[in-house]
Amino acid sequence: MKYKNEIVIVIVVSMLILILKWINVFQIENGFGNPWVILAMIIGFSLIGIRLQKSMDNNYQHHRMNYNNLDVLKYLCAVLIIILHLRPFFDYSNPLDLAFNNIITRVCVPLFFLITGYFTAIKEKNQTNYIKGHIAKMIPLYLTWSVLYIPILIHDAIRYLPTIQGYLNNLQLSTPILMVLLVVSSPLVLIITLVYTGVYYHLWYFPAVMLSLLVLGKWKERFPVKNLLILSFVLLLFGATETYYGVLPLTIQQVITFYYKVFFTTRNFLFFGLFYVVLGYCMGKKKELYSEHCVSKLIISMFFLVFEAIILHDFDRLNSNILLSCIPLTYYLFIFTLYLTRKKEKKINLPYRDLSKYYYLVHPAVIALCFSVFHILSIETDPYYQIAVILLFTHIVSYLFILLKRYCKRLPI
């Protein structure tokens, strides 16, 4: 059929828009429920989808893959993670808070893991011991930033000192015994912090990546990687229990509660990062990564993510880190980004890769300093102003670190 791709895109777009109208997302009151508006959206989004699909098909036929697009994607993900951690719409707009906190931003970390796994497979073709070398480079970087965040951690601890004091009083332990316990447990706390949670809340990503790569490297020496993909998916299902906690039967809730009382979260390498790193690795090993009707599949995946988040919104959740619809979405979004032509590429020549790295590393410090130390922002501040200020200062600080790294290349930053 000559116009097969075009017909599929029009059908997919039409169905999804009509479903959104049916479940009252598009209403007359908000202006999107008008029949003419719906028709215009169907025509407009269909034309955009068809054009994008043609561009991808053309690049695939000519064996063109735009790796620079992945740097831009990582940069956009870093910006979205900043908004996630800032959470500016919490007291401003419930729909916007839902959109950013539980939907859009939940794709970012899986994409980071997936891209890491993909390039691990690509670079292994020329560097047999790439995984060991990559981990060796990440360790000093991770330790350096862990040290840099200790003052921020101490500042936060001082803020919550009354709460900590109340918790210690509830233990009803004498001061000498408490001091002995603190001294004895300090090495264990340090190990757990560095290997599991990270010194600060965003640094958990580094041990998660390193341990995922370590497991992948050891596994593929003896067993097929596809088996690890299946195993890691099963582990991801357990990890998703923190998101689907309220949906689960009471008996299962009672069982998994024991895990969460000890480990607090499944946001770690075993129940989160490993699957996406292995998935990316398998994608990098494929001879033909391209997927037919990729745009249609991407649109459907986006719809399922929105639908999943809306359904889960009214249930109890321990957190929203792991959404299962992110699996197909990250897969097709990666392929879409890789095969998409980016026009006028040289006119905007930003160091997207370095900026995404430092945006992620410095933004919690910028947020903490702006709110707590310099009092530039407060909870009552307009959310869009909050975003603008935090992004501006994050960008400035990131550029300073980029310049520092250029002049002092040996610095592990």
C-alpha positions in Angstrom: 0.0 0.0 0.0 1.5 3.3 -1.1 0.2 5.5 1.7 0.4 2.9 4.5 2.5 5.0 6.9 0.3 8.1 6.3 -2.9 6.1 6.9 -1.6 4.6 10.1 -0.5 7.9 11.5 -3.9 9.6 10.8 -5.8 6.6 12.4 -3.6 6.7 15.5 -3.8 10.5 15.9 -7.6 10.5 15.4 -8.2 7.6 17.8 -6.1 9.2 20.6 -7.7 12.6 20.2 -11.2 11.1 20.2 -10.3 9.1 23.3 -9.1 12.2 25.1 -12.4 13.9 24.1 -14.3 10.8 25.4 -12.6 10.8 28.8 -13.2 14.6 29.1 -9.6 15.8 28.8 -10.7 17.9 25.9 -13.9 19.8 26.9 -16.0 22.6 25.5 -15.1 24.6 28.6 -11.3 24.5 28.0 -11.7 25.1 24.3 -10.4 21.8 23.1 -13.8 20.0 22.9 -15.1 22.1 20.0 -15.6 19.8 16.9 -13.7 22.2 14.7 -10.8 22.4 17.1 -10.7 18.6 17.3 -10.7 18.3 13.5 -7.9 20.9 13.3 -5.8 19.0 15.9 -6.3 15.7 14.0 -5.2 17.4 10.7 -2.4 19.3 12.3 -0.9 16.5 14.4 -1.3 14.0 11.5 0.6 16.3 9.1 3.4 16.8 11.6 3.6 13.1 12.3 3.7 12.2 8.6 6.5 14.7 8.0 8.5 13.4 10.8 8.0 9.8 9.7 9.1 10.6 6.2 12.3 12.3 7.5 13.1 9.3 9.7 12.4 6.8 6.8 14.7 8.9 4.5 17.5 8.9 7.1 17.1 5.2 7.7 17.3 4.4 3.9 20.5 6.4 3.7 22.0 5.0 6.9 22.1 8.3 8.6 21.9 8.5 12.4 22.2 11.8 14.2 24.0 11.1 17.5 24.1 14.9 18.2 20.4 14.7 18.7 20.9 12.4 21.8 23.0 15.2 23.4 20.1 17.6 22.9 17.7 15.0 24.3 19.9 14.6 27.4 20.1 18.4 27.8 16.3 18.6 27.7 16.0 15.8 30.2 18.4 17.6 32.5 16.2 20.7 32.3 13.1 18.6 33.1 14.8 16.9 36.1 15.5 20.4 37.5 11.8 21.2 37.2 11.0 17.9 38.8 13.2 18.6 41.8 12.1 22.2 42.1 8.4 21.2 41.8 7.2 24.8 41.3 3.6 23.9 40.5 2.8 22.0 43.7 0.7 24.8 45.3 -0.1 26.5 42.0 -1.8 24.1 39.6 -2.6 20.4 40.2 -2.8 19.5 36.5 0.6 21.1 35.8 2.1 19.5 38.9 0.7 16.1 37.7 2.1 16.7 34.2 5.6 17.6 35.3 6.0 15.5 38.5 4.3 12.3 37.5 4.3 12.2 33.7 6.8 14.2 31.5 9.8 14.0 33.9 9.5 10.3 34.6 11.0 9.5 31.2 14.3 11.4 31.8 16.2 9.0 34.1 15.3 5.9 32.1 16.6 7.7 29.0 19.9 8.5 30.7 20.3 4.8 31.7 19.3 3.6 28.2 21.7 6.0 26.4 24.5 4.8 28.7 23.8 1.2 27.8 23.5 1.9 24.1 26.9 3.7 23.9 28.5 1.0 26.0 27.6 -1.5 23.3 28.8 0.9 20.5 32.1 1.7 22.2 32.8 -1.9 23.1 33.3 -2.7 19.4 36.6 -0.7 19.5 37.4 -1.0 23.3 37.1 -4.4 24.7 37.4 -3.3 28.3 35.3 -0.2 27.9 33.0 -1.0 30.9 35.9 -1.2 33.4 37.5 2.0 32.0 34.2 3.9 32.1 33.5 2.8 35.7 37.1 3.8 36.7 36.5 7.3 35.3 33.2 7.7 37.1 34.4 6.8 40.5 36.6 9.9 41.1 33.9 12.1 39.6 31.3 10.6 41.9 33.5 10.9 45.0 34.4 14.5 44.2 30.8 15.6 43.9 29.9 13.6 47.0 32.5 15.7 48.9 31.2 18.9 47.4 27.7 18.2 48.5 28.6 17.5 52.2 28.3 21.2 53.2 24.8 21.3 51.6 23.9 18.1 53.4 25.1 19.5 56.8 23.1 22.7 56.2 20.0 20.6 55.5 20.7 18.5 58.6 20.8 21.6 60.8 17.4 22.7 59.4 15.9 19.4 60.5 17.8 19.2 63.8 14.7 19.3 66.0 13.2 16.4 64.0 16.4 14.4 64.3 16.6 15.2 68.0 13.0 14.1 68.6 13.8 10.8 66.8 16.9 10.2 69.0 14.9 11.0 72.2 12.3 8.4 71.2 15.1 5.8 71.2 15.5 6.4 74.9 19.2 5.7 74.8 21.8 7.2 77.1 24.4 9.6 75.6 27.4 7.2 76.0 25.5 4.3 74.3 24.3 6.6 71.6 27.8 7.9 70.9 29.1 4.3 70.7 26.3 3.3 68.3 27.1 6.3 66.1 30.8 5.5 66.0 30.2 1.8 65.3 27.5 2.4 62.6 29.4 5.2 60.8 31.4 2.9 58.4 28.2 1.0 57.5 26.3 4.3 57.0 29.1 5.6 54.8 29.1 2.4 52.6 25.3 2.5 52.3 25.4 6.2 51.4 28.0 5.8 48.7 26.8 2.6 47.2 23.0 3.0 47.5 21.5 6.4 48.3 24.3 8.9 47.4 25.5 11.7 49.7 22.8 13.9 48.2 19.4 12.9 46.7 20.4 13.1 43.0 23.8 11.4 43.4 22.1 7.9 43.7 22.3 7.8 39.9 26.1 7.3 39.8 26.3 4.1 41.9 23.2 2.9 40.0 24.9 3.3 36.7 28.2 1.9 37.8 26.7 -1.2 39.5 24.4 -1.8 36.5 27.4 -1.7 34.2 29.4 -3.9 36.5 26.6 -6.5 36.6 26.2 -6.3 32.8 30.0 -6.8 32.3 30.2 -9.8 34.6 27.0 -11.4 33.2 27.9 -11.2 29.5 31.2 -13.0 30.2 29.2 -16.2 31.0 25.6 -15.9 29.9 23.5 -14.4 27.1 22.6 -10.7 27.6 19.0 -11.4 26.6 18.6 -13.6 29.7 19.8 -10.6 31.9 17.2 -8.4 30.1 14.4 -10.8 31.2 15.7 -11.1 34.7 16.2 -7.3 35.1 12.6 -6.8 33.8 11.3 -9.0 36.6 13.4 -7.0 39.1 11.9 -3.8 37.5 8.4 -5.1 38.2 9.3 -5.4 41.9 10.8 -1.9 41.7 7.5 -0.6 40.3 5.7 -1.7 43.5 6.5 1.7 45.0 4.5 3.4 42.2 1.7 0.8 42.1 1.6 0.3 45.9 -2.1 1.4 46.2 -3.2 -0.9 43.4 -1.7 -4.0 44.8 -3.7 -6.5 47.0 -3.3 -5.9 50.8 -1.4 -9.1 51.3 1.3 -8.1 48.8 1.4 -4.6 50.4 2.1 -6.2 53.8 4.9 -8.3 52.4 6.7 -5.6 50.5 6.3 -3.1 53.3 9.2 -4.9 55.1 11.5 -4.1 52.2 10.6 -0.4 52.2 11.0 -0.1 56.0 14.6 -1.2 55.6 15.6 0.2 52.1 13.1 3.0 51.8 13.0 2.9 47.9 13.5 0.7 44.9 15.2 3.7 43.1 18.5 1.9 42.7 20.6 -0.1 40.2 18.9 -3.5 40.9 15.3 -2.6 40.6 15.5 0.4 38.2 18.8 1.2 36.4 19.8 -2.4 35.4 16.9 -3.0 33.1 17.3 0.2 31.1 21.1 -0.1 30.9 20.7 -3.7 29.6 17.9 -2.6 27.2 20.1 0.1 25.8 23.0 -2.3 25.5 20.8 -4.8 23.5 19.7 -1.9 21.2 23.4 -1.0 20.6 24.1 -4.6 19.6 21.3 -4.7 17.0 22.1 -4.6 13.3 18.9 -2.9 12.5 17.7 -0.6 15.3 15.0 1.2 13.2 11.4 0.4 13.9 8.6 0.7 11.3 5.8 3.1 12.1 8.0 4.6 14.9 6.1 7.9 15.1 2.8 6.1 15.5 4.3 3.8 18.2 5.8 6.8 20.0 2.4 8.6 20.0 0.7 5.6 21.4 3.4 5.2 24.1 2.9 8.8 25.1 -0.8 8.2 25.4 -0.3 5.2 27.6 2.1 7.1 29.9 -0.5 9.9 30.3 -3.3 7.4 30.9 -1.2 5.4 33.4 -0.3 8.5 35.4 -3.9 9.7 35.5 -5.1 6.3 36.7 -2.5 6.1 39.4 -3.0 9.6 40.6 -5.9 8.7 42.8 -4.1 5.7 44.4 -1.6 5.7 47.3 2.0 5.7 46.0 5.2 5.4 47.9 6.8 7.3 45.0 6.4 7.7 41.2 9.9 6.8 40.0 9.0 3.7 37.9 6.2 3.8 35.4 6.0 0.7 33.1 4.8 2.7 30.1 8.1 4.4 30.1 9.6 1.3 28.7 8.1 1.5 25.2 8.2 5.3 25.3 12.0 5.5 26.0 12.6 2.8 23.4 10.7 4.6 20.6 11.8 8.1 21.7 15.4 7.0 21.5 14.9 5.6 17.9 12.9 8.7 16.9 15.6 11.0 18.2 18.4 9.1 16.6 16.9 9.1 13.1 15.5 12.6 13.1 17.1 15.3 11.0 17.9 18.5 12.9 18.0 21.5 10.5 20.2 24.5 11.1 22.2 22.5 13.5 25.4 24.6 13.3 23.6 27.9 14.2 23.0 26.8 17.8 26.3 25.3 18.8 25.9 24.7 22.5 27.9 22.1 24.4 24.8 20.1 25.1 26.6 17.1 26.5 28.6 19.0 29.0 25.7 21.2 30.0 23.4 18.2 30.6 26.1 16.7 32.8 26.6 19.8 34.9 23.0 20.8 35.0 22.3 17.5 36.7 25.3 17.8 39.1 24.9 21.4 40.3 21.1 22.0 40.2 20.3 20.7 43.8 23.0 23.0 45.2 21.6 26.0 43.2 18.0 25.2 44.4 19.2 24.9 48.0 21.3 28.1 47.9 18.5 30.2 46.2 15.9 29.1 48.7 17.7 28.7 52.0 20.9 30.7 51.9 20.4 33.7 49.6 16.6 33.8 50.0 16.3 34.7 46.3 13.2 32.5 46.1 10.4 31.4 48.4 7.6 28.8 48.1 5.1 31.7 47.4 7.2 32.9 44.4 5.6 32.6 41.0 6.4 29.1 39.6 7.5 30.4 36.2 9.8 32.9 37.9 11.2 30.1 40.0 12.0 28.0 37.0 13.6 31.0 35.2 15.8 31.9 38.1 17.0 28.3 38.9 17.7 27.6 35.2 19.6 30.8 34.8 21.8 30.2 37.9 22.3 26.5 37.0 23.4 27.5 33.5 25.9 30.0 34.8 27.4 27.7 37.4 27.5 24.8 34.8 29.4 27.0 32.3 31.9 27.9 35.0 32.5 24.2 35.7 32.9 23.6 31.9 35.5 26.4 31.7 37.3 25.1 34.8 37.4 21.6 33.3 38.8 22.9 30.0 41.7 24.6 31.8 42.2 21.9 34.5 41.5 18.7 32.6 42.8 16.4 35.3 40.2 17.7 37.8 37.7 14.9 38.5 34.6 17.1 38.0 
